[in-house]
Amino acid sequence: MEADHKEDIENRTLTGLGAVSEIQDFIDLHEKVEDDELQNAIDIALKCIVNPNISVASARKAMLQMQAYAFKFKMQGLVYMQIHKGAAATKENIKKNAYFYASEQCHEMAQTLKYLSRENSSF
């Protein structure tokens, strides 16, 4: 029994360390990109991860916000690709890649929220 308890504590500790590492990744991203709206989009996604049982009204609001962020980030990515060009590993290149990836993920999140809000009266 003690071995099972010890293994459970070790597993929970590793899970906690993994969560801290993921949070640190978001902090690092925020420091590199320095964009509060990107942080807001991440916050919406994290809220959905923590509490996926949101009302349809909240899902629709989040869907609209995420789709708007997808558009905004795509346009910002284009600006960093065409106007503020940067070599690999420069701040400009990091921002371009972050914006394009965020645009894609925000769009996917919006589509998921759209599907869920249509299929369920509450989830």
Summary of the structure (lengths in Angstrom):
residues: 123
radius of gyration: 18.2
end to end distance: 38.1
largest distance: 62.8
contacts: 335
relative contact order: 0.13
helix: 84%
strand: 2%
